[in-house]
Structures are given as C-alpha cells and as structure tokens.
C-alpha cells in the first residue's frame, strides 16, 4: 500500500492558521510574504534553488506575519501542531507527538528561526506591506452606501453600548462582509493577483465580486464611476477590470 501524500502546502497553511486562531489579516500577510519571497528568488541575478521547502516557508511566513499583525505566537505554538499536521497522513506512524522536550524540538526551533531570517532578507526586512484586507471594510461600506437607510440607522456611527444593546454586528461580521473577506483571502493566495496588482485595486475587485454575487450591484454598472466612488478615487479602473478578470478565473 502506497503512503498517502501529505497535506498540500496551501491546506497546511490555512489549517495551521486556524489551529493557531490567527486572524485573516495574518493569514493574508503570510501569503503575501511567500509570493514576495518567490519573486525575489526568480528575479535574483544568479537564481538558485530556494533553501526552504514549502512547509518551512509557510511556517516562517506565518510566524513573521503574526508578529507584523500584532498576533505573535511562540515557536512551540507553531512547531507542535505543524508537526502533527505533517504526520497525519502516515496512518501507521508510531512516532510520538512532538513536544518541547523531544530531542527533535531544539533543531526544529533553530531551523524555524533560520528560515525566518532567510525570509526577512528576501523581504528586505520590510514586514509592514499593504494588504487588500486592510481596505475591505471601508470599500464595502462605500459600495453599500446607496442602499443605506435613514441617518438614525447608520449603524457605523452607533456607540458600542447601543450596538451591544441592539445586537448590531460590525459590517465585516455580516454574511456579506465574510464573503468579501473570503474573496480577499482567495486573492492573497494567488500570486497572479496580489503579487502583481495594487492592494487597493485587489480590494475593490473583491468587493465587486461579493456584491455582484449577492445581487446588490445592479444599477451600479461596471465603469469607472463605481470604482472611483468605492475606491475613493485611488483605484485605476483599468487595473480593477484586470483584477476582476483574474478573480473570476479563481472562482471557476
């Protein structure tokens, strides 16, 4: 009987982020780091094989992204569940789970720290980079403005106490908000999208995909006026169209 394959790297990354209860912003940033790392190696004057395997790269990207998004996790919090994830496909495995007292833990911890240093160098030590997810809340709010109610029902302006009293959730916690965020994460997983197009254009594209799916984009058109309003005049209409085309490809 052949050995089942391990988890695909993207599934490993997503699952580990969930196990660590990391916010979506951290996961998105980790993917952005990995795309930038890949571009760095491809554009090197003397390209060499990347010294990091996909899983080590994922671990180091999640660790750095967690620090950059103010959700830091210690090495043990990453290594122990990561080790379990990478061995769940071995149905006849007899090795005990990794612990901080395991002989293999110290070398793995050193390898993770070395991988972080390698990734940092490929990023030019710049951890605070634009992410589409940072623009999604305001862009979705602008997209829905024409559908809003009376001023007294402008929930964004309600005090926290009033929101708690009436059970008002934040826009990004609604079903539509979650769908926009899902599109944002899908875009960040794709180097073709987030690696080549401005984060603002990607964010407006993600909002468009979600509101169109919900059927609330009727009458808005697909031209520059909608893009200008939602993007605050900072998104090029041509770039937005390119992004939407790529996102439609991801949705197939």
C-alpha positions as CSV (number, residue, x, y, z in Angstrom):
1,X,0.0,0.0,0.0
2,X,1.4,3.4,-1.0
3,X,1.9,6.1,1.6
4,X,-0.8,8.8,1.3
5,X,0.6,12.2,0.3
6,X,1.0,14.9,3.0
7,X,-1.3,17.9,3.1
8,X,-0.9,20.4,0.2
9,X,1.1,23.4,1.3
10,X,-1.8,25.8,1.0
11,X,-4.1,23.5,3.0
12,X,-1.3,23.1,5.6
13,X,-1.0,26.9,5.8
14,X,-4.8,27.5,6.1
15,X,-5.3,24.7,8.7
16,X,-2.3,25.8,10.8
17,X,-3.6,29.4,10.9
18,X,-7.0,28.1,12.1
19,X,-5.4,25.9,14.8
20,X,-3.4,28.9,16.0
21,X,-6.6,31.1,15.9
22,X,-4.8,33.7,13.8
23,X,-6.8,36.5,12.2
24,X,-7.4,36.5,8.5
25,X,-5.2,39.6,8.2
26,X,-2.3,37.4,9.5
27,X,-3.0,34.6,7.0
28,X,-3.3,37.1,4.1
29,X,0.0,38.7,5.1
30,X,1.7,35.3,5.2
31,X,0.7,34.6,1.6
32,X,1.9,38.0,0.5
33,X,5.3,37.3,2.1
34,X,5.5,33.9,0.4
35,X,4.7,35.5,-3.0
36,X,7.3,38.2,-2.5
37,X,9.8,35.5,-1.5
38,X,9.2,33.6,-4.7
39,X,9.6,36.8,-6.8
40,X,12.8,37.6,-5.0
41,X,14.3,34.3,-5.9
42,X,13.1,34.4,-9.5
43,X,14.5,37.9,-10.0
44,X,17.9,37.2,-8.5
45,X,20.8,37.9,-10.9
46,X,22.0,34.4,-10.1
47,X,18.9,32.4,-9.3
48,X,19.4,29.5,-7.0
49,X,17.2,26.8,-5.6
50,X,15.2,28.1,-2.6
51,X,16.7,26.6,0.6
52,X,13.3,26.4,2.2
53,X,10.8,23.7,1.5
54,X,7.2,24.8,1.1
55,X,6.2,23.8,4.6
56,X,9.2,25.6,6.3
57,X,8.5,28.6,4.2
58,X,4.8,28.5,5.3
59,X,5.8,28.2,9.0
60,X,8.3,31.1,8.8
61,X,5.8,33.3,6.9
62,X,3.1,32.7,9.4
63,X,5.4,33.4,12.3
64,X,6.6,36.7,10.8
65,X,3.1,37.7,9.7
66,X,1.8,37.0,13.2
67,X,4.4,39.4,14.6
68,X,3.7,42.1,12.0
69,X,-0.1,41.9,12.6
70,X,0.4,42.0,16.4
71,X,-0.7,38.4,16.9
72,X,2.6,36.8,17.8
73,X,2.9,33.1,18.6
74,X,6.0,31.5,20.2
75,X,7.9,28.9,18.2
76,X,6.4,26.0,20.1
77,X,2.9,27.1,19.3
78,X,3.7,26.8,15.6
79,X,6.0,23.7,15.6
80,X,3.9,21.3,17.7
81,X,0.7,21.5,15.6
82,X,2.7,21.8,12.4
83,X,4.5,18.5,13.2
84,X,1.2,16.8,13.9
85,X,-0.3,18.1,10.6
86,X,2.6,16.9,8.6
87,X,2.4,13.4,10.0
88,X,-1.4,12.9,10.0
89,X,-1.2,11.2,6.5
90,X,1.0,8.5,8.0
91,X,-1.7,6.1,9.1
92,X,0.8,3.6,10.6
93,X,3.1,6.2,12.2
94,X,4.3,5.1,15.6
95,X,6.5,8.1,16.5
96,X,5.2,10.1,19.5
97,X,3.9,13.6,19.0
98,X,6.5,16.4,19.1
99,X,6.8,18.1,22.5
100,X,9.2,20.8,23.7
101,X,11.2,18.1,25.5
102,X,11.6,15.9,22.4
103,X,15.1,15.6,21.1
104,X,14.0,16.9,17.7
105,X,12.4,20.1,19.1
106,X,15.5,22.2,19.5
107,X,16.9,21.5,16.0
108,X,13.4,22.3,14.5
109,X,13.2,25.5,16.5
110,X,16.6,26.6,15.3
111,X,15.6,25.7,11.7
112,X,12.4,27.9,12.1
113,X,14.4,30.9,13.3
114,X,16.9,30.5,10.5
115,X,14.1,30.3,8.0
116,X,12.6,33.5,9.4
117,X,16.0,35.2,8.9
118,X,16.2,34.0,5.3
119,X,12.6,35.2,4.6
120,X,13.3,38.5,6.2
121,X,16.3,39.1,3.9
122,X,14.2,38.2,0.8
123,X,11.6,40.7,2.0
124,X,14.2,43.4,2.5
125,X,13.3,43.4,6.2
126,X,10.0,45.2,5.3
127,X,7.2,43.4,7.2
128,X,4.6,46.1,7.0
129,X,3.4,45.8,3.4
130,X,0.0,46.8,2.0
131,X,-2.7,44.0,2.2
132,X,-6.0,44.1,0.4
133,X,-7.8,43.1,3.6
134,X,-6.9,46.4,5.2
135,X,-9.1,48.2,2.6
136,X,-12.1,45.9,2.6
137,X,-14.2,47.4,5.4
138,X,-14.2,50.9,4.1
139,X,-14.7,49.8,0.5
140,X,-17.6,47.5,1.3
141,X,-19.2,50.3,3.3
142,X,-18.9,52.7,0.4
143,X,-20.3,50.1,-2.0
144,X,-23.4,49.7,0.2
145,X,-24.0,53.4,0.8
146,X,-26.7,53.7,-1.9
147,X,-28.7,51.0,-0.1
148,X,-28.4,52.6,3.3
149,X,-31.4,53.6,5.4
150,X,-32.1,56.7,7.4
151,X,-29.4,58.5,9.4
152,X,-30.6,57.1,12.7
153,X,-29.9,53.6,11.2
154,X,-26.3,54.5,10.2
155,X,-25.0,51.6,12.4
156,X,-21.4,52.5,11.8
157,X,-21.9,55.6,13.9
158,X,-23.6,53.9,16.8
159,X,-21.8,53.8,20.1
160,X,-20.6,50.4,21.3
161,X,-23.1,50.3,24.1
162,X,-26.0,50.8,21.6
163,X,-24.6,48.2,19.3
164,X,-24.4,45.7,22.1
165,X,-27.9,46.6,23.3
166,X,-29.5,46.0,19.9
167,X,-27.3,43.2,18.7
168,X,-25.7,45.2,15.9
169,X,-22.6,43.5,14.5
170,X,-19.8,45.1,12.5
171,X,-20.2,45.2,8.8
172,X,-17.4,42.7,8.2
173,X,-19.0,40.2,10.5
174,X,-22.2,40.1,8.4
175,X,-22.7,37.4,5.8
176,X,-21.7,39.8,3.0
177,X,-18.7,41.0,4.9
178,X,-17.5,37.5,5.5
179,X,-17.9,36.8,1.8
180,X,-15.8,39.9,0.9
181,X,-13.2,38.6,3.3
182,X,-13.2,35.2,1.6
183,X,-12.6,36.8,-1.7
184,X,-9.8,38.8,-0.1
185,X,-8.1,35.6,1.1
186,X,-8.6,33.9,-2.2
187,X,-6.9,36.8,-3.9
188,X,-4.0,36.7,-1.4
189,X,-3.4,33.0,-2.1
190,X,-2.9,33.8,-5.8
191,X,0.5,35.3,-6.7
192,X,-1.0,36.3,-10.1
193,X,-3.5,38.6,-8.3
194,X,-1.9,40.0,-5.2
195,X,1.7,39.7,-6.4
196,X,1.2,42.0,-9.4
197,X,-1.7,44.3,-8.8
198,X,-2.0,47.2,-6.2
199,X,-3.7,46.1,-3.0
200,X,-6.4,48.8,-3.4
201,X,-7.4,47.5,-6.8
202,X,-7.5,44.0,-5.5
203,X,-9.7,45.1,-2.6
204,X,-12.2,46.9,-4.8
205,X,-12.2,43.8,-7.1
206,X,-13.0,41.6,-4.1
207,X,-15.9,43.9,-3.0
208,X,-17.3,43.9,-6.5
209,X,-17.2,40.0,-6.7
210,X,-19.1,39.8,-3.4
211,X,-21.8,42.4,-4.1
212,X,-22.3,41.1,-7.5
213,X,-22.8,37.6,-6.1
214,X,-25.3,39.0,-3.6
215,X,-27.2,40.7,-6.4
216,X,-26.8,44.2,-4.9
217,X,-24.6,45.6,-7.7
218,X,-27.5,46.1,-10.1
219,X,-27.6,49.6,-11.5
220,X,-24.1,50.4,-10.4
221,X,-22.6,49.5,-13.7
222,X,-19.1,48.2,-14.1
223,X,-17.4,51.5,-15.1
224,X,-15.1,54.0,-13.6
225,X,-17.7,55.8,-11.7
226,X,-18.4,52.9,-9.4
227,X,-14.6,52.2,-9.0
228,X,-13.9,55.9,-8.2
229,X,-16.6,56.0,-5.6
230,X,-15.8,52.8,-3.8
231,X,-12.0,53.2,-4.1
232,X,-12.1,56.8,-3.0
233,X,-10.5,58.0,-6.3
234,X,-7.4,56.0,-5.7
235,X,-8.0,52.9,-7.9
236,X,-7.4,52.8,-11.6
237,X,-10.4,51.5,-13.5
238,X,-8.3,49.5,-15.9
239,X,-6.4,47.8,-13.1
240,X,-9.7,47.0,-11.4
241,X,-11.0,45.3,-14.6
242,X,-7.8,43.2,-14.8
243,X,-8.2,42.1,-11.2
244,X,-11.9,41.2,-11.6
245,X,-11.0,39.1,-14.6
246,X,-8.4,37.2,-12.6
247,X,-10.8,36.8,-9.7
248,X,-13.4,35.4,-12.0
249,X,-10.8,32.8,-13.1
250,X,-10.2,31.8,-9.5
251,X,-13.9,31.4,-8.9
252,X,-14.3,28.8,-11.6
